[in-house]
Amino acid sequence: MSTKKIEIENFDFTGLILKEPKEKAVGLPAIISSVKQAAKYMDPIDAFKLSLKINQKGGFDCPGCAWPDPDDDRSALGEYCENGMKAIAEEATKMSVTKAFFAEHSLADISKFSDFKMGKLGRLTEPMVLRERAAHYEPISWEDAFNLIAKELNALDSPDEAIFYTSGRTSNEAAYLYQLFIRTYGTNNLPDCSNMCHESSGVALSHTLGIGKGSVTLNDLHEAEVIMIMGQNPGTNHPRMLAALEKCKHNGGKIITVNPLPEAGLLNFTDPQSPVRMIQGGTSLTDIFAPVKVNGDVAFLKAIMLLLVAMEDANPGQVLDWNFIKEHTDGFEDFLAELKNEDIARCITESGVDRETITKVAQLMADNEKIIICWAMGLTQQKNGVANIQEVVNLLLMKGAIGKPGAGTCPVRGHSNVQGDRTMGIWEAPQDAFLDKLEEVHGIRAPRDHGYHVVSAIEAMKAGKGKVFFAMGGNFLSATPDTHYTAEALQNTHLTVQISTKLNRSHLVTGKQALILPCLGRTDKDAQSSGEQFVSCENSMGVVQSSQGILTPPSKHLKSEVAIVAEMARATLKKSSIDWREMAGNYDHIREAIEATIPGFEDYNTRVRQSGGFYLPNGARVREWSTATGKANFTTNAIPHNKLKEGEYIMMTLRSHDQYNTTLYGLDDRYRGIYSERRIVMMNVNDMRIRGWKEKQVVNLFSEFNGVEREALNFLIVPYPIPEGNVATYFPEANPLVPIDSFADKSFTPTSKLVKITIESVS
């Protein structure tokens, strides 16, 4: 049987139930949900042991999000959230997928499973191979698997015909060794999940502030006078962030929420660790809600800045921080001239937010100096994603709100070590300084040509230029845009290799041959030749801390990601002078190499063993600007105008409350009141009325871009408070509508939050 015929979607409805959206987040329902997840999928003793160690000093880093842990004392009741426990239950499940399962179920059989059902099958237990034209995966020894990889890699006409993807779960140690192997092999084809989420942040921040990371610490959030949260839903995606926002509120701070949808997590937070606050009804978080249209953020920010300039003109020296602007910034005159050319009425119209609300936001900005702006993919996954972030920086620079306590930039990262992976060199466009040190430390010749990012990697495979695809974690097929196009690209390859803990849809859409290499999870003990090992991760705010699993692995056949990379390197690079086995046997040796290669990791092995880890250097945090001008840069950016034809809508994709990235923990979106269904499209009631449509009506979705038509079939309409002309769907179900050739300027991030679609009724 040919893998070309494998289905990549499941169109069955699962029973939509609608309730009123919640107005409070976390609290007792989150506790109940966490307990249910642990009880249903985990051994109770394991669940208890893990709950005491997750995100604790000397414990293990949550495999969910990259939200930072407190520098001081950690909560003894549990330093984790509902999603953290769901992530742990997913990884430490008592279920397993053995060779018997693959013998019984063909790829065609498994493809009929929903993503949720597939994920709940359990942990992978031994290496498996899919031979050319085979219908079933079959067992393969580790040695034979590595030899197969080496044979395929060494048979390529050029190392650039191989593509090596990385998810954000990978530890610092595995990521460093992985990129070292790949560059020793001879390519910079290192696409990663950053390309699809915060690449726009990195590009914008590097140009304006000289560092592609945020500038604040967790304590800064507590001290802030104003926090603006844009294009983000922390109640679902980063629930522990709500505790930091609550501290800000209790300290007298104000919170502004800028988002197309009202989200329960930003309305009211009920701290599950405080019985008193649960009885009192929690804390109201949002002071001002600005329901911006999808992609109306630049217009919204410009309107605020125009009002600030008008206030400054009326009260010279009272609104803008002129000392900061003169001493620390460049380009202000050009920025101001461009800003004054804008018409505030147009800005207000394009933003979708009324003038009264924008005026209230501007007044808060004018009256305060300690300002933090947080954002996530609602800003980055736009055609003008880089410009969105640059306008955020413009506003902060006007107020001198960067590089001082309680103020700065806060891109909220997703997967647990996505920021650390980039620090370790997982990047298709490495800087020469990094490659120079890599050559000096390891005696290799590092390639200098930039490699493929995610979009260009898919295009290369589709064109037959990418012949081997290797994924260190993740679910590439489901995470990427243009699902059918990506599937065809993967099926064009000679070999696909997936390092995974659990089965996902990327294991079903493969090259001519495919390997599944099962690895240890974050919760598993990692025993190597020198004894049990720990790894390290970097959180969203630049803290590097240790992580050590405590559970016995679910199978004796599992290897760590580090061990897999080392053995693959040994099999492929016969003439390499690097002692891969020595580094895999004792991760201290990898950390010694990191220390010698990457600035900021001095005394790595000592400091990472300190309680709580250590902060990496951050120039923007101390007002040292590593930019071309030597200062923080103002920029000029045009307001986007997304004109819609009759019957067109702008679609954004988002997560449900029961998922993290492509991992589905359940089928409920509790906070939005959407239960037991994922094939839904949220729509404004006025838009529904115009079309004569009703709740739960079955519709098909279509997009057309550059002459190519795409479709996503069988969705149910859900009435929801979203701006007119905008609709929202879950990913990965709506990913087939995201064009492969629609991406952010400069960052190449797919425009998953900005897709023009049409909708047609099925019945």
N, C-alpha and C positions, 0 to 999 in steps of 0.2 A: 504494500500500500504506500502511496506517496503522501508525505506530510503536507504537500501543497493543498490537500483537501480538508485539512483540519479546520473546524469552526473556531472563530475567535470571539464570538459573542453568544450570549444566552438571552433570548427574547421573552422568556416566560414571565408573566406577572406573578407576584407572590402574595397579593392580597392587601392593597392599600387601605390604611385606616388613617383618617385625619382627625386631629384634635386641635384645640386652641394652642398656639405657641406659648411656651413658658415665658414668664417674666422674671424668674429667678434661676440662678445656676448653682450647681454643686449641692451642698447641704446633704440632707438625709437620702434623697434619691440617688446621689452619686455614691454614697456609702453602700446602699443596697445593691446598686449595679455592680460595684467592685466585688462585693462579697459573692454575688451570683456568678460572676465570671470566674473567680477563683474556685468556687465550689464545683462548677460544672466541668471545667477543663483541667484542673490541677489536682495533684495529690495534696490533701490538706496540710500535711506536715511540711511539704515543700513550700506551699503558699505562705505558711507562717514564718518559716525561716527566711524566705526572700523578702517578706514585708519588713523585717527588721534590718535588712542590709541595703535595700534599694536607696541610692543617692545619699547614703551615710558616709561619713569619712572612714576610709578603710573598707568600704563596701563595694558595690558594683554600680556602674552608671546605668540609669534607665535606658533601655534600647528604644524608647520613644523619642520625645522631642529633646532639643538642645537647650532648654531653659536652665539658667544657672541655679546652683544651690547656694543657700546662705553662707557667707564667710564665717559667721559665728556659729552658734549652736544650731543643730538640726533638730527637727521635731521628733521626739521619741515615739509619738503616736503613728508616725508614718510620713516620711519625706517624699511623698508621691501623690499622684492624682488618680482620678478614675481611669483616664487613658493610660497612665503608667501601669496600673494593675491589669488593664486589658492587654497591653503589650507583653507584660510578664506572663500572663496566662496563655497568650499565643505562643510564646517561645518555650515555656516550661510545661507545656501540655503533657498529659499522660498518654496521649495517642501517638501512634507512630505509623509511618509508611514504609513497609518492608518490600523485599523483592517479590514476595507472594502477591502483593497488591498489583505490581506491574505485570506479573505473569497473568493475573486474572483480567486486568483492564487494559485494553488497547488505548492508543492515543485518541482514537475516535470516541471511545467510551468516555474517557476522562474529559474530553472537550465539551461534553454535554452537561458536565457539572457546572453549577454556578460558581462564581469566584468565591463566594462565602463558603459553600460546601467544600470546595477544593482546599481552602485554607484551614478548615477544621479537621482535615484528615490526620494531621499530626506531623511530627518531625521526620525528616528523611534520615535513613539509617545506614546506607552504604552507597558507594559509587555505582552509577548506572550509566549504560551506554545505549544509544539508539543507533543501530547500524543503518546503512543506506538502504532505503526502501522497506525497512522493517516496520511492523505495526506496533510492536511492544518494546519498551525499554527492557534491558537485561543486565544482570550484574557484571561488573568488571573490576579487576583488582586495581588498587591504587597505582601500582607500578605500570600496568598496561595503560591506564588512563593517562599518566604523565608521558609515557612514550608516544601515545597517540597525539597528544598536544604537541610534543616536540617534533614529531614527524610532519605534522601539518604546518607548523610555524617555519620549520627549516626548509620546507618545500616551496615556500612563497618566493616570487620573483623579487620582492622587496619587503622589508619589515613594515612599510607603510600600508601593506595590504592586510595587516592585522589591526583590530580595534579592541581596546581594553577599557571597558566601562567600570565605573565604581559607584556604589551607593553610599549614602552618608552614614551607614551603620559601621563601616570599617574602622578599626582602631588606628591610632597614630602609627603604631609599630607595623601593622599589616600594610597600611597605606604607603609608608615610606619604603618598605621592602618591595612592594608591588611596583611603584614607579621606578625604583632602582633597577629591577629586573627588566621592565619595559624599555627603559632608556638604554640599558646595556644591550638589550636585543636590537635596538636601533630605531625607535620611533617615538614621537610625541602624541600618538593617537590615544589620548587619555580623556575622553568625554566623561562627564560625571553628572550627578543629579543637580549640582549647582547650576549647570547650564540651563536647567529647566525651571529653576525657582529664583534664586537670589543673584544670578549673574548680573542682572541690571543694577542691583545694589552695588556690587563690587566694582563695576565699570564706573558708575557715577561717583561713588565715594573716593575711588582711587584718583580720579581726575580732579575732584574738588577739594578733598581733604588729605590725599596722599596715603590713605590706607583703606583697603576694601572691606573693612569690618566696621561695626558700630563703635561708638566712643564711650558709651556709658557703662557703669557697673550696676549691680542690683541695688546697692545703697543709694545711687543717684536717683533711681525711681522713687525711693522712699522720701527723698529730700525735695523732689521736684515741686514747683508751684503750679505748673500746668503740664499735663501729659496729653498729647494728641495722638490718637490711635487711628491709623488709616489703613483701609483694605485688609483688615485682620479680624479674626474671630477667636480670641484667646479662650473663650469658654469651652470650645470644642478642641482647638488645636494646641493650646498651651495653658491648660487650666491652672497650673501653679502660678502663672503670671497674675492671676486675679488676686492672690494674696498680697503681691507687691503693690498692686493698684489700691487695694484696701488700705495698706499702710500709708500710701500717699494721701488718700482721702482723710484718714484719721489725723494726719499731720497738717491738714488744712489745704491740701492741694485740690485742684480742679481737673476734671477729665473731660476731654472732647472726643467724641466718637464720630468718625467720618467713614461711612460705609453705605452701600446701596440698600442693605438689609438691616433691620434692627436685630440684634443678637442678644439672647438672654444673658449670656455671660458678661455683657457690658451694661446690662440694666441693673442687675442686683446680684451680689455675690454673698452666698451663705457659707461661711467657713465651717467645714465639717469637723474641724478640730476644736471648735469653740461651742460647747452646748449653750452658753449664754447667748451668743450671737444667733444661733439657730432659733432659739426661743424668741429673740427680739425681731426676727425676720430678716436678718442679714444686713448688708450695707449697699445702699444705692450708689452705683459707681458713676454713671454718665451724668454730667451736668448739662452738656449741650450735645444733642444728636443732630448731625448734619447728613441727611439722606442724599448723598451725592449720586448723580447718574454714573453708570459705568463709564469710565474714562473721562469723567468730569473733574479729575483731581487737579490738573494744572490750572484750569480756569478757577477753581475754588481757591487755590493757594494764591494765585495772582490777585484775586479780588481782596483777599485778606491783606496782602502786601500793599495794594493801592490804598486801602483804608489806613494802614499804618503810616504810609508816606503823607497822606493828607493830615493825619493827627500830628505828625512831626512838623509839617509846615505850619500848623496852627500853634504848636508849642515847641519851638526849636530846642533841641537838646534833651527833650523829655521822653522820647519814644524809642529812637534808634540808638544803638551803642556806637557812637562815633569814634571813641578811642579804639575799640576793637576793630572797627572797619578800617581805620587808617593804619593801624599797626600790623594787623594780621591778615588782611584780605587784598585781593587783586581783582580788577574788573568791575568795581562797583559803579563807576560812571556809565559804562556801556549798559550794564544791567538796569540802572535807574532810568536811563534814557529810553530803553526798550519798554520797561514797565509803564512809564508814563504815556507811552503811545497806545496802550491798551484802553479800551472802553470798559468801565466797570459794569455797565449794564449788560454788555455782551458776556463778560466773565460770569456774571450771576446766572444768566440764561444758560450758558454752556455747562455750568456746574450742576444745575438742577436744584440748587439749594436757594432758599429765599433770602432776600437781602437782610431781613431782621436777624436771622440766624447767623449769617456771615458777619454782621456787625457785632453781634455778641462775642463771636470767636475772636475777631480783631481786637475788641476791647480787652479781653483776657490777655491776649498777647502783648498789648500795649502796657498793661498794668503790672506785668510780671517779667522777671529776668531769668528765672530758673525754668527752662522749657525743654521738654523732651518730646521728640516725635518718633513714634513707633510705627512700623509698617511691615506688611508681609506681601504675599503674592498678588493681592488686589491691586498693588501698585506696579509690581515688577513684570507681570505677565501681560503687558500691553505693548502695542506697537511703539509707543513713546515711553516705555518703562524706564529707560535711563533718564529721560527728561523729567519724569515724575519725581525721581529721587533728587535730581539736581534742583528742582524747585523747593523741595523740602529743605535742602541745604541752604538755598538762598534765604528762606525765611529765618532759619536759625542764625545765619551769619548777620542778618540785619539786626538781630537782637543780641549779638555776641553770646549766643546760647550754645557754644561748643567749647569744650576744654575747661569747664569749671564744674564744681559740685552741683548736682541736681539738674544738669543740662546736657544736651547732646543728641546724637543720632542713635537710633535703636532698631536696626533691622532684626526682626525676630525669626531666627533660623528654624528649619524644620527638623530633619533627621538628626540623631544624637551626636554624630561627629562630622557632619557635612563641612563645618568650618575647619575642623582639624585636618580633614583630608586635603583641603586646598593648601593649608599651611605646610603639609608634608610634601607638597609638590604634585598632587593630583590636579593637573591643569594641562590643557592642550596648547597653551601659549605661555610657556615658562619664561621667566626673565633670565637674561644671560648671567647675571650674578649668581643665581641659584645653580645653573648648569656648570658654571666655572667651579663652584665649590664641590659639586657632585663629582666632577672629574678629578679635582685635587684630592678629595678624601678617598675615592674608590679606584682611582687609576683607570677610569673608563673614558671612552670618547662619546660624549652625549650628543645626540642629534640636535640641530639648531632650528630646523624648519618647524614651524608650528603645525600641529596635527589637527585632527577632526574634533569639533565639538559635537554635541548630540545630533543636531539637525544635519550637519554635513556628513556625519558618520552614517546616518540612515540613507542619505542620498548616495554615498559611496557604495554601500552594500547594494542598493537598488540598481546602481550602474555596473555592478560586477567588479568594482575596485576594492571593496572590502570583502575578503574571502574567509577570514577567521574572526569570529566575534566572541569575546570573553567578557563575562559579567561577574564582577566581585560583588555579589549581593544584588538586591533590588528585583524589580519585576519590570524589565525594560519595555516589553511590549505594551503593558497596560499603563505605564507611566508616561510614555512618549505621545506626541501628537499623531494625528492621521493614522489611526490604528491599522487600517487595511494596507496602506502604503508601507508602513513599518513592517507589517507581517510579510509582505512580498519581499521586502529588503532582506529580512532575516532568512527567508527561505532561499535566497540567492547565494548564501554562503556555503562554503565547503564544510565548516565545522562551527557549531555554537557550543559554548561551555558556560555553565551556570554554577557558581559557588553559592549554595543556598542552605537554609535551615529547613524550609518547608516548600511544598509544591505550589507552583503558581502557573499562570497561563503562558509565561515565557518558556516554560519547559515543553510546551506543546507545539509551538510554532518555531521550527528549528531549521538549521542548515541540513545538508545532505546527511551529516552525522551530528550527533549531539551527545554531550556529557552532562550529567548532574553530579556535582562534587559536594557531598554533604559536609557542613562545617559545624564547629562548636558555636553556641550562642553566647551572648553576654553573661548569662546566668550560669554557664557550665564551668566546671573546673578545667583548667588548661595545664595538663602535665606534660612537660618536655624532658629532655635528657638531664637537665640540671635541676629538675624539680618543678613544683607548681609555679606558674607564671601569672603576672598581672599585666594589663595593658593600660593605655592612657587615652583620654579623649579631651577635646577642647570644646567648651560650651559657647553659647552665643556671645558671651561677654569676655572671651579671651582667657578664661581660667583653664589650665591644664591640670587634670586630676587623675588619680589611678582608678582602676576598675578591676575587680577580681571576682570571678564567679564562684559559687559555693555548692552547686549541685553536681552530682555524678552524671556525666553525659548519658543521654538516652541510648547510645550505642557505642560499642567498643571500636567501631569502624570509622568514627568521626575524626577529622583532623581540624586543627585550628587554621584560620586563614593564613597566619604566618607560615605554618608548616606547609600548607598547600603551595603557597607562592615559592617557598624555598625549594621544594622538591621539583616543581615545574621548572624553575630556573636551572637546577642541576641537570635535569634531563635535556633541556633545550640548549643551554650555553656550555658546551663541553670544554671550551677553552677559557672559560671565565676564571680569573684569579681571585674572585670574591668567594669567601668561605660561607656559602649560603647555609650550610648545615650548622655551623657554629652559631650564626645569628639566630637561627630558629631554635636552637637548643637552649639559649639563654637570651631573653629579650633585652637584658641590660646591654648587650653588644649592639643591638639595633639602636637603642637610645643613645649610646656613645656616638654612633654614626650621625644620628640626628643632631646631637649637640655640636659636632664638628662641622655640620653642613648648614644649619639654619640658625640665624641670629635669634637670641632670646631664650635659647635652651641651655644656657650655661649651667653646669652642675645638675643636669637633667635627672640623673638617677638618684641624686640626693634630694632635690627639691620635690620631685614627684612623689616621694615617699613621705613627705611632710603632710601633716593633717590638713586636708582641704586643698592641697596642691599649690599652684602659683599662677600669677598673672603674667601673660606675655606683654612685651612692650607695645604701647599704643600711642603713636605720635599725636593723633588728634586729641587724645585725652589730656595731653600736656601742652597743647598748642605748638607742636613742632610739625611743620607741614612738608612732607616729602613729595612735593609737586614740582612741576617744571618751573613755576614762578617762585617757589620757596614760600608761598603763602597759600591761604585758603582761597579758592577761586569762586567768584560769582560767575554765573552762566546765564545765557539768554536762550529761551525755549518757546516755541510757538504753541499756541493753544490748539489742540486737535479738534476737528469738527467732523463728527461721524453722521453724515446725512443719510437718513433712511428713506427708502422708497416705501410706497404703500405695501403693507403686508410684511415688511422686514422688521427684525428685532435684533438687538445686540445681546448675545448670549455670553454669560460667564459660567465657568465650571467651578464647583466648590466641593467640599467634603461634607459628609453627614457626620453626626455625632458619634456614630458607631464605626468610624474608620480612621486610619492614619495612613496618609498617602494611599497606596493601592491595597493595603491590608484592611480587610473587612472584619470587624469584631462582631458585628450583628447587622440587622436590617432596619434598625430604628434610628430616626433623627429626633430624639426626644425633645430637645429644646425648641425645634421648629414645629413640633406636633405632627410629624410625618412618620408613620409606622409601617413596618412590614413591606416596604417597597423601595426600590432604587431607581426604577425607570420612570422618573417624574420630571416635569418641567414647571417651575414656579413662575407665575404670571400675574401681572397686575389685573385687578378685577375690571377696570375700565377697558383694558385691551381685550379681555375675554368678552365683555359686553358688546364691543364693536364687532367682533367676529361671530357673536351669537353662540359662544361656547360655554359649556358648563363644567363644573367641578368633576374631575375624574374622566373627562372626555379623552378618548384615545386619539393621539395625533402622531404624525411622523415629522421629523425635523430634517431640514436640508440646508446645506451651505454651498455657496459657489464662490470660488476664488481663482483668479487667473485662468478662467475658462474651464476649471475642473469642478464638477458637481460631486458632493458627498452627501451621505444620508445616515441617519440614525433612526431606526424604526421602533414603533410601539412604545410611546411615552404617554403618561397620564398627566393631565393638567391639574395643578394644585394652585388655587388662588392664594396670593401671598402679597404682603406689603413691600413691593419692589417698584422702583420708578417706572412710569409708563414707557414703553418701548424697550424695556430691558426684561430679560428672562434669565433664570438660573437653573442649572442642571448639575447632577453629580458627575464627577469623573471617577473611574474611567469610562462609564457608560456613554458619555457624550464626546469622548476623545476622537471618535471617527470623524467628527465635524471640524476638528482643528486642522487647518491646512499645514502641510509640511513646510510650505514656503511663505508662511506668514509668521514673522518673528520680530522681536524688538530690534530697533536700530542700535547698532554697536555691540549689543550683548548676545544677539541671536537666540534670546529666550522665546519659546513658542508663545503665541498670543492666546493662551487658553482663557483669558478673561476678556477677550475682545473678538468675538466671532459673529459676523453678520449671518443671520439665518432666516429662513422662512418656515412656516408651520402649516401643515395641511391636516385636516381632520380625516380620520379613518372611518368614523361612523357618524 
